[in-house]
Amino acid sequence: MTTDKKFDCVKMKWDIQQEIAKESSGISDEQSHRIQMQKVMQNPILGPFYKKLHRAGETVKK
């Protein structure tokens, strides 16, 4: 039984990975990582979430 999906998360993930690969071509992995982290930190949802996780990780390491 198949259903007619309106949203395909696997395709979306693939498309995003391809876009990141295009943006990252010709630059170092370090620079690519830095750019991706800047985008995460500027995102109104992901930025605060990442900061909270990072702070929690620092607390656990102590």
PQR file of N, CA, C, O and H, with PARSE charges and radii, in Angstrom:
ATOM      1  N   MET A   1       0.849  -1.186   0.000 -0.4000 1.5000
ATOM      2  CA  MET A   1       0.000   0.000   0.000 -0.0000 2.0000
ATOM      3  C   MET A   1       0.886   1.237   0.000  0.5500 1.7000
ATOM      4  O   MET A   1       1.737   1.392   0.876 -0.5500 1.4000
ATOM      5  N   THR A   2       0.697   2.094  -0.949 -0.4000 1.5000
ATOM      6  CA  THR A   2       1.459   3.340  -0.997 -0.0000 2.0000
ATOM      7  C   THR A   2       0.526   4.512  -0.807  0.5500 1.7000
ATOM      8  O   THR A   2      -0.661   4.454  -1.127 -0.5500 1.4000
ATOM      9  H   THR A   2       0.005   1.969  -1.661  0.4000 1.0000
ATOM     10  N   THR A   3       1.091   5.564  -0.282 -0.4000 1.5000
ATOM     11  CA  THR A   3       0.312   6.785  -0.100 -0.0000 2.0000
ATOM     12  C   THR A   3       0.943   7.887  -0.918  0.5500 1.7000
ATOM     13  O   THR A   3       2.137   7.849  -1.214 -0.5500 1.4000
ATOM     14  H   THR A   3       2.056   5.610  -0.022  0.4000 1.0000
ATOM     15  N   ASP A   4       0.162   8.844  -1.273 -0.4000 1.5000
ATOM     16  CA  ASP A   4       0.646   9.984  -2.042 -0.0000 2.0000
ATOM     17  C   ASP A   4       1.152  11.040  -1.057  0.5500 1.7000
ATOM     18  O   ASP A   4       0.373  11.821  -0.511 -0.5500 1.4000
ATOM     19  H   ASP A   4      -0.808   8.876  -1.032  0.4000 1.0000
ATOM     20  N   LYS A   5       2.457  11.050  -0.844 -0.4000 1.5000
ATOM     21  CA  LYS A   5       3.048  11.973   0.123 -0.0000 2.0000
ATOM     22  C   LYS A   5       3.160  13.372  -0.473  0.5500 1.7000
ATOM     23  O   LYS A   5       3.503  13.537  -1.644 -0.5500 1.4000
ATOM     24  H   LYS A   5       3.090  10.416  -1.287  0.4000 1.0000
ATOM     25  N   LYS A   6       2.869  14.362   0.339 -0.4000 1.5000
ATOM     26  CA  LYS A   6       3.050  15.744  -0.084 -0.0000 2.0000
ATOM     27  C   LYS A   6       4.392  16.271   0.399  0.5500 1.7000
ATOM     28  O   LYS A   6       4.886  17.282  -0.099 -0.5500 1.4000
ATOM     29  H   LYS A   6       2.590  14.228   1.290  0.4000 1.0000
ATOM     30  N   PHE A   7       4.976  15.585   1.366 -0.4000 1.5000
ATOM     31  CA  PHE A   7       6.248  16.010   1.925 -0.0000 2.0000
ATOM     32  C   PHE A   7       7.168  14.803   2.024  0.5500 1.7000
ATOM     33  O   PHE A   7       6.797  13.787   2.610 -0.5500 1.4000
ATOM     34  H   PHE A   7       4.575  14.763   1.770  0.4000 1.0000
ATOM     35  N   ASP A   8       8.343  14.906   1.465 -0.4000 1.5000
ATOM     36  CA  ASP A   8       9.314  13.814   1.482 -0.0000 2.0000
ATOM     37  C   ASP A   8      10.559  14.309   2.210  0.5500 1.7000
ATOM     38  O   ASP A   8      11.361  15.040   1.629 -0.5500 1.4000
ATOM     39  H   ASP A   8       8.644  15.732   0.988  0.4000 1.0000
ATOM     40  N   CYS A   9      10.731  13.922   3.466 -0.4000 1.5000
ATOM     41  CA  CYS A   9      11.842  14.426   4.270 -0.0000 2.0000
ATOM     42  C   CYS A   9      13.193  13.929   3.753  0.5500 1.7000
ATOM     43  O   CYS A   9      14.196  14.632   3.879 -0.5500 1.4000
ATOM     44  H   CYS A   9      10.080  13.327   3.938  0.4000 1.0000
ATOM     45  N   VAL A  10      13.232  12.732   3.177 -0.4000 1.5000
ATOM     46  CA  VAL A  10      14.493  12.217   2.640 -0.0000 2.0000
ATOM     47  C   VAL A  10      14.931  13.063   1.450  0.5500 1.7000
ATOM     48  O   VAL A  10      16.109  13.402   1.331 -0.5500 1.4000
ATOM     49  H   VAL A  10      12.417  12.161   3.076  0.4000 1.0000
ATOM     50  N   LYS A  11      13.992  13.407   0.568 -0.4000 1.5000
ATOM     51  CA  LYS A  11      14.314  14.253  -0.578 -0.0000 2.0000
ATOM     52  C   LYS A  11      14.757  15.641  -0.111  0.5500 1.7000
ATOM     53  O   LYS A  11      15.704  16.213  -0.651 -0.5500 1.4000
ATOM     54  H   LYS A  11      13.036  13.132   0.664  0.4000 1.0000
ATOM     55  N   MET A  12      14.060  16.176   0.901 -0.4000 1.5000
ATOM     56  CA  MET A  12      14.415  17.489   1.421 -0.0000 2.0000
ATOM     57  C   MET A  12      15.847  17.461   1.970  0.5500 1.7000
ATOM     58  O   MET A  12      16.631  18.371   1.700 -0.5500 1.4000
ATOM     59  H   MET A  12      13.291  15.711   1.340  0.4000 1.0000
ATOM     60  N   LYS A  13      16.187  16.428   2.735 -0.4000 1.5000
ATOM     61  CA  LYS A  13      17.535  16.298   3.296 -0.0000 2.0000
ATOM     62  C   LYS A  13      18.570  16.222   2.172  0.5500 1.7000
ATOM     63  O   LYS A  13      19.615  16.868   2.241 -0.5500 1.4000
ATOM     64  H   LYS A  13      15.550  15.689   2.955  0.4000 1.0000
ATOM     65  N   TRP A  14      18.275  15.432   1.141 -0.4000 1.5000
ATOM     66  CA  TRP A  14      19.176  15.302   0.004 -0.0000 2.0000
ATOM     67  C   TRP A  14      19.378  16.660  -0.683  0.5500 1.7000
ATOM     68  O   TRP A  14      20.506  17.042  -0.993 -0.5500 1.4000
ATOM     69  H   TRP A  14      17.426  14.907   1.085  0.4000 1.0000
ATOM     70  N   ASP A  15      18.298  17.370  -0.913 -0.4000 1.5000
ATOM     71  CA  ASP A  15      18.375  18.671  -1.577 -0.0000 2.0000
ATOM     72  C   ASP A  15      19.212  19.667  -0.766  0.5500 1.7000
ATOM     73  O   ASP A  15      20.010  20.417  -1.328 -0.5500 1.4000
ATOM     74  H   ASP A  15      17.381  17.060  -0.662  0.4000 1.0000
ATOM     75  N   ILE A  16      19.024  19.666   0.544 -0.4000 1.5000
ATOM     76  CA  ILE A  16      19.786  20.565   1.412 -0.0000 2.0000
ATOM     77  C   ILE A  16      21.262  20.201   1.390  0.5500 1.7000
ATOM     78  O   ILE A  16      22.117  21.084   1.329 -0.5500 1.4000
ATOM     79  H   ILE A  16      18.376  19.057   1.000  0.4000 1.0000
ATOM     80  N   GLN A  17      21.568  18.909   1.440 -0.4000 1.5000
ATOM     81  CA  GLN A  17      22.969  18.478   1.400 -0.0000 2.0000
ATOM     82  C   GLN A  17      23.629  18.877   0.079  0.5500 1.7000
ATOM     83  O   GLN A  17      24.795  19.268   0.055 -0.5500 1.4000
ATOM     84  H   GLN A  17      20.873  18.192   1.490  0.4000 1.0000
ATOM     85  N   GLN A  18      22.880  18.776  -1.011 -0.4000 1.5000
ATOM     86  CA  GLN A  18      23.428  19.164  -2.311 -0.0000 2.0000
ATOM     87  C   GLN A  18      23.690  20.671  -2.365  0.5500 1.7000
ATOM     88  O   GLN A  18      24.691  21.110  -2.931 -0.5500 1.4000
ATOM     89  H   GLN A  18      21.932  18.458  -0.992  0.4000 1.0000
ATOM     90  N   GLU A  19      22.797  21.453  -1.780 -0.4000 1.5000
ATOM     91  CA  GLU A  19      22.975  22.903  -1.740 -0.0000 2.0000
ATOM     92  C   GLU A  19      24.204  23.280  -0.912  0.5500 1.7000
ATOM     93  O   GLU A  19      24.979  24.152  -1.306 -0.5500 1.4000
ATOM     94  H   GLU A  19      21.984  21.097  -1.320  0.4000 1.0000
ATOM     95  N   ILE A  20      24.376  22.629   0.223 -0.4000 1.5000
ATOM     96  CA  ILE A  20      25.544  22.892   1.069 -0.0000 2.0000
ATOM     97  C   ILE A  20      26.823  22.496   0.337  0.5500 1.7000
ATOM     98  O   ILE A  20      27.825  23.208   0.413 -0.5500 1.4000
ATOM     99  H   ILE A  20      23.747  21.921   0.543  0.4000 1.0000
ATOM    100  N   ALA A  21      26.797  21.373  -0.366 -0.4000 1.5000
ATOM    101  CA  ALA A  21      27.974  20.926  -1.117 -0.0000 2.0000
ATOM    102  C   ALA A  21      28.361  21.942  -2.188  0.5500 1.7000
ATOM    103  O   ALA A  21      29.544  22.212  -2.393 -0.5500 1.4000
ATOM    104  H   ALA A  21      25.984  20.795  -0.427  0.4000 1.0000
ATOM    105  N   LYS A  22      27.364  22.504  -2.871 -0.4000 1.5000
ATOM    106  CA  LYS A  22      27.644  23.531  -3.883 -0.0000 2.0000
ATOM    107  C   LYS A  22      28.252  24.775  -3.243  0.5500 1.7000
ATOM    108  O   LYS A  22      29.222  25.335  -3.755 -0.5500 1.4000
ATOM    109  H   LYS A  22      26.403  22.285  -2.705  0.4000 1.0000
ATOM    110  N   GLU A  23      27.679  25.202  -2.124 -0.4000 1.5000
ATOM    111  CA  GLU A  23      28.179  26.393  -1.432 -0.0000 2.0000
ATOM    112  C   GLU A  23      29.596  26.172  -0.902  0.5500 1.7000
ATOM    113  O   GLU A  23      30.381  27.116  -0.814 -0.5500 1.4000
ATOM    114  H   GLU A  23      26.891  24.748  -1.708  0.4000 1.0000
ATOM    115  N   SER A  24      29.919  24.944  -0.555 -0.4000 1.5000
ATOM    116  CA  SER A  24      31.202  24.634   0.072 -0.0000 2.0000
ATOM    117  C   SER A  24      32.298  24.257  -0.918  0.5500 1.7000
ATOM    118  O   SER A  24      33.454  24.085  -0.530 -0.5500 1.4000
ATOM    119  H   SER A  24      29.282  24.177  -0.627  0.4000 1.0000
ATOM    120  N   SER A  25      31.947  24.131  -2.177 -0.4000 1.5000
ATOM    121  CA  SER A  25      32.966  23.710  -3.142 -0.0000 2.0000
ATOM    122  C   SER A  25      34.032  24.798  -3.274  0.5500 1.7000
ATOM    123  O   SER A  25      33.722  25.981  -3.412 -0.5500 1.4000
ATOM    124  H   SER A  25      31.008  24.270  -2.493  0.4000 1.0000
ATOM    125  N   GLY A  26      35.268  24.378  -3.228 -0.4000 1.5000
ATOM    126  CA  GLY A  26      36.371  25.305  -3.395 -0.0000 2.0000
ATOM    127  C   GLY A  26      36.859  25.973  -2.117  0.5500 1.7000
ATOM    128  O   GLY A  26      37.793  26.773  -2.163 -0.5500 1.4000
ATOM    129  H   GLY A  26      35.520  23.417  -3.115  0.4000 1.0000
ATOM    130  N   ILE A  27      36.245  25.661  -0.973 -0.4000 1.5000
ATOM    131  CA  ILE A  27      36.733  26.231   0.285 -0.0000 2.0000
ATOM    132  C   ILE A  27      37.096  25.083   1.225  0.5500 1.7000
ATOM    133  O   ILE A  27      36.662  23.947   1.033 -0.5500 1.4000
ATOM    134  H   ILE A  27      35.486  25.011  -0.936  0.4000 1.0000
ATOM    135  N   SER A  28      37.883  25.391   2.222 -0.4000 1.5000
ATOM    136  CA  SER A  28      38.328  24.352   3.153 -0.0000 2.0000
ATOM    137  C   SER A  28      37.176  23.861   4.026  0.5500 1.7000
ATOM    138  O   SER A  28      36.165  24.544   4.183 -0.5500 1.4000
ATOM    139  H   SER A  28      38.235  26.314   2.378  0.4000 1.0000
ATOM    140  N   ASP A  29      37.344  22.673   4.585 -0.4000 1.5000
ATOM    141  CA  ASP A  29      36.330  22.124   5.489 -0.0000 2.0000
ATOM    142  C   ASP A  29      36.152  23.026   6.701  0.5500 1.7000
ATOM    143  O   ASP A  29      35.034  23.220   7.180 -0.5500 1.4000
ATOM    144  H   ASP A  29      38.166  22.117   4.457  0.4000 1.0000
ATOM    145  N   GLU A  30      37.247  23.573   7.192 -0.4000 1.5000
ATOM    146  CA  GLU A  30      37.190  24.458   8.356 -0.0000 2.0000
ATOM    147  C   GLU A  30      36.360  25.707   8.051  0.5500 1.7000
ATOM    148  O   GLU A  30      35.522  26.120   8.852 -0.5500 1.4000
ATOM    149  H   GLU A  30      38.155  23.416   6.803  0.4000 1.0000
ATOM    150  N   GLN A  31      36.605  26.294   6.896 -0.4000 1.5000
ATOM    151  CA  GLN A  31      35.863  27.492   6.513 -0.0000 2.0000
ATOM    152  C   GLN A  31      34.383  27.160   6.281  0.5500 1.7000
ATOM    153  O   GLN A  31      33.504  27.938   6.653 -0.5500 1.4000
ATOM    154  H   GLN A  31      37.286  25.958   6.245  0.4000 1.0000
ATOM    155  N   SER A  32      34.114  26.015   5.672 -0.4000 1.5000
ATOM    156  CA  SER A  32      32.738  25.576   5.451 -0.0000 2.0000
ATOM    157  C   SER A  32      32.019  25.392   6.785  0.5500 1.7000
ATOM    158  O   SER A  32      30.872  25.811   6.942 -0.5500 1.4000
ATOM    159  H   SER A  32      34.828  25.382   5.370  0.4000 1.0000
ATOM    160  N   HIS A  33      32.691  24.770   7.734 -0.4000 1.5000
ATOM    161  CA  HIS A  33      32.107  24.564   9.060 -0.0000 2.0000
ATOM    162  C   HIS A  33      31.816  25.910   9.726  0.5500 1.7000
ATOM    163  O   HIS A  33      30.756  26.091  10.325 -0.5500 1.4000
ATOM    164  H   HIS A  33      33.623  24.429   7.606  0.4000 1.0000
ATOM    165  N   ARG A  34      32.741  26.836   9.622 -0.4000 1.5000
ATOM    166  CA  ARG A  34      32.568  28.164  10.221 -0.0000 2.0000
ATOM    167  C   ARG A  34      31.334  28.860   9.632  0.5500 1.7000
ATOM    168  O   ARG A  34      30.544  29.452  10.368 -0.5500 1.4000
ATOM    169  H   ARG A  34      33.602  26.689   9.135  0.4000 1.0000
ATOM    170  N   ILE A  35      31.171  28.790   8.316 -0.4000 1.5000
ATOM    171  CA  ILE A  35      30.031  29.420   7.650 -0.0000 2.0000
ATOM    172  C   ILE A  35      28.725  28.767   8.096  0.5500 1.7000
ATOM    173  O   ILE A  35      27.742  29.456   8.369 -0.5500 1.4000
ATOM    174  H   ILE A  35      31.812  28.309   7.718  0.4000 1.0000
ATOM    175  N   GLN A  36      28.718  27.444   8.169 -0.4000 1.5000
ATOM    176  CA  GLN A  36      27.508  26.737   8.600 -0.0000 2.0000
ATOM    177  C   GLN A  36      27.141  27.092  10.036  0.5500 1.7000
ATOM    178  O   GLN A  36      25.963  27.257  10.355 -0.5500 1.4000
ATOM    179  H   GLN A  36      29.517  26.885   7.948  0.4000 1.0000
ATOM    180  N   MET A  37      28.143  27.209  10.902 -0.4000 1.5000
ATOM    181  CA  MET A  37      27.870  27.572  12.297 -0.0000 2.0000
ATOM    182  C   MET A  37      27.346  29.003  12.398  0.5500 1.7000
ATOM    183  O   MET A  37      26.487  29.281  13.235 -0.5500 1.4000
ATOM    184  H   MET A  37      29.100  27.075  10.643  0.4000 1.0000
ATOM    185  N   GLN A  38      27.844  29.911  11.567 -0.4000 1.5000
ATOM    186  CA  GLN A  38      27.316  31.278  11.551 -0.0000 2.0000
ATOM    187  C   GLN A  38      25.836  31.272  11.182  0.5500 1.7000
ATOM    188  O   GLN A  38      25.038  31.994  11.780 -0.5500 1.4000
ATOM    189  H   GLN A  38      28.542  29.685  10.887  0.4000 1.0000
ATOM    190  N   LYS A  39      25.475  30.454  10.194 -0.4000 1.5000
ATOM    191  CA  LYS A  39      24.075  30.353   9.786 -0.0000 2.0000
ATOM    192  C   LYS A  39      23.215  29.787  10.917  0.5500 1.7000
ATOM    193  O   LYS A  39      22.102  30.258  11.149 -0.5500 1.4000
ATOM    194  H   LYS A  39      26.124  29.868   9.709  0.4000 1.0000
ATOM    195  N   VAL A  40      23.727  28.788  11.611 -0.4000 1.5000
ATOM    196  CA  VAL A  40      22.989  28.206  12.740 -0.0000 2.0000
ATOM    197  C   VAL A  40      22.784  29.257  13.820  0.5500 1.7000
ATOM    198  O   VAL A  40      21.678  29.405  14.340 -0.5500 1.4000
ATOM    199  H   VAL A  40      24.632  28.405  11.423  0.4000 1.0000
ATOM    200  N   MET A  41      23.833  29.983  14.159 -0.4000 1.5000
ATOM    201  CA  MET A  41      23.745  30.966  15.238 -0.0000 2.0000
ATOM    202  C   MET A  41      22.818  32.135  14.884  0.5500 1.7000
ATOM    203  O   MET A  41      22.230  32.744  15.778 -0.5500 1.4000
ATOM    204  H   MET A  41      24.732  29.863  13.736  0.4000 1.0000
ATOM    205  N   GLN A  42      22.684  32.450  13.609 -0.4000 1.5000
ATOM    206  CA  GLN A  42      21.801  33.537  13.181 -0.0000 2.0000
ATOM    207  C   GLN A  42      20.344  33.097  13.072  0.5500 1.7000
ATOM    208  O   GLN A  42      19.448  33.938  13.000 -0.5500 1.4000
ATOM    209  H   GLN A  42      23.163  31.956  12.883  0.4000 1.0000
ATOM    210  N   ASN A  43      20.103  31.802  13.059 -0.4000 1.5000
ATOM    211  CA  ASN A  43      18.751  31.281  12.926 -0.0000 2.0000
ATOM    212  C   ASN A  43      18.003  31.509  14.242  0.5500 1.7000
ATOM    213  O   ASN A  43      18.522  31.174  15.307 -0.5500 1.4000
ATOM    214  H   ASN A  43      20.832  31.119  13.117  0.4000 1.0000
ATOM    215  N   PRO A  44      16.782  32.080  14.184 -0.5600 1.5000
ATOM    216  CA  PRO A  44      16.064  32.399  15.426  0.2800 2.0000
ATOM    217  C   PRO A  44      15.640  31.178  16.245  0.5500 1.7000
ATOM    218  O   PRO A  44      15.353  31.311  17.435 -0.5500 1.4000
ATOM    219  N   ILE A  45      15.595  30.009  15.640 -0.4000 1.5000
ATOM    220  CA  ILE A  45      15.237  28.793  16.379 -0.0000 2.0000
ATOM    221  C   ILE A  45      16.487  28.003  16.746  0.5500 1.7000
ATOM    222  O   ILE A  45      16.676  27.626  17.902 -0.5500 1.4000
ATOM    223  H   ILE A  45      15.828  29.901  14.673  0.4000 1.0000
ATOM    224  N   LEU A  46      17.337  27.756  15.756 -0.4000 1.5000
ATOM    225  CA  LEU A  46      18.516  26.925  15.994 -0.0000 2.0000
ATOM    226  C   LEU A  46      19.562  27.616  16.867  0.5500 1.7000
ATOM    227  O   LEU A  46      20.219  26.956  17.672 -0.5500 1.4000
ATOM    228  H   LEU A  46      17.183  28.062  14.816  0.4000 1.0000
ATOM    229  N   GLY A  47      19.725  28.919  16.725 -0.4000 1.5000
ATOM    230  CA  GLY A  47      20.736  29.642  17.500 -0.0000 2.0000
ATOM    231  C   GLY A  47      20.568  29.464  19.005  0.5500 1.7000
ATOM    232  O   GLY A  47      21.487  28.989  19.673 -0.5500 1.4000
ATOM    233  H   GLY A  47      19.191  29.455  16.071  0.4000 1.0000
ATOM    234  N   PRO A  48      19.404  29.839  19.554 -0.5600 1.5000
ATOM    235  CA  PRO A  48      19.202  29.654  21.001  0.2800 2.0000
ATOM    236  C   PRO A  48      19.261  28.190  21.429  0.5500 1.7000
ATOM    237  O   PRO A  48      19.738  27.882  22.521 -0.5500 1.4000
ATOM    238  N   PHE A  49      18.781  27.289  20.576 -0.4000 1.5000
ATOM    239  CA  PHE A  49      18.821  25.861  20.892 -0.0000 2.0000
ATOM    240  C   PHE A  49      20.269  25.386  20.991  0.5500 1.7000
ATOM    241  O   PHE A  49      20.625  24.673  21.929 -0.5500 1.4000
ATOM    242  H   PHE A  49      18.394  27.539  19.689  0.4000 1.0000
ATOM    243  N   TYR A  50      21.104  25.777  20.029 -0.4000 1.5000
ATOM    244  CA  TYR A  50      22.507  25.378  20.046 -0.0000 2.0000
ATOM    245  C   TYR A  50      23.215  25.945  21.282  0.5500 1.7000
ATOM    246  O   TYR A  50      23.979  25.238  21.939 -0.5500 1.4000
ATOM    247  H   TYR A  50      20.815  26.356  19.267  0.4000 1.0000
ATOM    248  N   LYS A  51      22.963  27.198  21.593 -0.4000 1.5000
ATOM    249  CA  LYS A  51      23.598  27.821  22.762 -0.0000 2.0000
ATOM    250  C   LYS A  51      23.219  27.067  24.041  0.5500 1.7000
ATOM    251  O   LYS A  51      24.057  26.847  24.915 -0.5500 1.4000
ATOM    252  H   LYS A  51      22.342  27.772  21.059  0.4000 1.0000
ATOM    253  N   LYS A  52      21.953  26.677  24.137 -0.4000 1.5000
ATOM    254  CA  LYS A  52      21.497  25.958  25.319 -0.0000 2.0000
ATOM    255  C   LYS A  52      22.187  24.588  25.413  0.5500 1.7000
ATOM    256  O   LYS A  52      22.623  24.179  26.489 -0.5500 1.4000
ATOM    257  H   LYS A  52      21.271  26.856  23.427  0.4000 1.0000
ATOM    258  N   LEU A  53      22.278  23.893  24.285 -0.4000 1.5000
ATOM    259  CA  LEU A  53      22.967  22.600  24.285 -0.0000 2.0000
ATOM    260  C   LEU A  53      24.445  22.753  24.628  0.5500 1.7000
ATOM    261  O   LEU A  53      25.004  21.950  25.374 -0.5500 1.4000
ATOM    262  H   LEU A  53      21.924  24.225  23.411  0.4000 1.0000
ATOM    263  N   HIS A  54      25.065  23.779  24.084 -0.4000 1.5000
ATOM    264  CA  HIS A  54      26.484  24.016  24.332 -0.0000 2.0000
ATOM    265  C   HIS A  54      26.727  24.294  25.817  0.5500 1.7000
ATOM    266  O   HIS A  54      27.670  23.768  26.409 -0.5500 1.4000
ATOM    267  H   HIS A  54      24.611  24.432  23.477  0.4000 1.0000
ATOM    268  N   ARG A  55      25.873  25.119  26.408 -0.4000 1.5000
ATOM    269  CA  ARG A  55      26.010  25.416  27.846 -0.0000 2.0000
ATOM    270  C   ARG A  55      25.811  24.152  28.674  0.5500 1.7000
ATOM    271  O   ARG A  55      26.534  23.930  29.646 -0.5500 1.4000
ATOM    272  H   ARG A  55      25.107  25.547  25.928  0.4000 1.0000
ATOM    273  N   ALA A  56      24.843  23.324  28.302 -0.4000 1.5000
ATOM    274  CA  ALA A  56      24.587  22.085  29.026 -0.0000 2.0000
ATOM    275  C   ALA A  56      25.783  21.147  28.932  0.5500 1.7000
ATOM    276  O   ALA A  56      26.123  20.471  29.903 -0.5500 1.4000
ATOM    277  H   ALA A  56      24.256  23.504  27.512  0.4000 1.0000
ATOM    278  N   GLY A  57      26.415  21.105  27.777 -0.4000 1.5000
ATOM    279  CA  GLY A  57      27.594  20.263  27.592 -0.0000 2.0000
ATOM    280  C   GLY A  57      28.752  20.721  28.442  0.5500 1.7000
ATOM    281  O   GLY A  57      29.498  19.898  28.972 -0.5500 1.4000
ATOM    282  H   GLY A  57      26.139  21.654  26.988  0.4000 1.0000
ATOM    283  N   GLU A  58      28.915  22.027  28.582 -0.4000 1.5000
ATOM    284  CA  GLU A  58      29.993  22.566  29.423 -0.0000 2.0000
ATOM    285  C   GLU A  58      29.740  22.210  30.887  0.5500 1.7000
ATOM    286  O   GLU A  58      30.681  21.913  31.623 -0.5500 1.4000
ATOM    287  H   GLU A  58      28.309  22.696  28.152  0.4000 1.0000
ATOM    288  N   THR A  59      28.487  22.238  31.311 -0.4000 1.5000
ATOM    289  CA  THR A  59      28.143  21.909  32.683 -0.0000 2.0000
ATOM    290  C   THR A  59      28.448  20.435  32.971  0.5500 1.7000
ATOM    291  O   THR A  59      28.942  20.111  34.052 -0.5500 1.4000
ATOM    292  H   THR A  59      27.722  22.479  30.713  0.4000 1.0000
ATOM    293  N   VAL A  60      28.168  19.559  32.040 -0.4000 1.5000
ATOM    294  CA  VAL A  60      28.401  18.130  32.218 -0.0000 2.0000
ATOM    295  C   VAL A  60      29.896  17.841  32.288  0.5500 1.7000
ATOM    296  O   VAL A  60      30.310  16.974  33.057 -0.5500 1.4000
ATOM    297  H   VAL A  60      27.768  19.822  31.162  0.4000 1.0000
ATOM    298  N   LYS A  61      30.713  18.539  31.511 -0.4000 1.5000
ATOM    299  CA  LYS A  61      32.158  18.290  31.465 -0.0000 2.0000
ATOM    300  C   LYS A  61      32.861  18.658  32.751  0.5500 1.7000
ATOM    301  O   LYS A  61      33.926  18.112  33.040 -0.5500 1.4000
ATOM    302  H   LYS A  61      30.376  19.244  30.887  0.4000 1.0000
ATOM    303  N   LYS A  62      32.302  19.566  33.536 -0.4000 1.5000
ATOM    304  CA  LYS A  62      32.972  20.041  34.759 -0.0000 2.0000
ATOM    305  C   LYS A  62      33.042  19.005  35.828  0.5500 1.7000
ATOM    306  O   LYS A  62      33.576  19.266  36.906 -0.5500 1.4000
ATOM    307  H   LYS A  62      31.437  20.010  33.302  0.4000 1.0000
TER
END
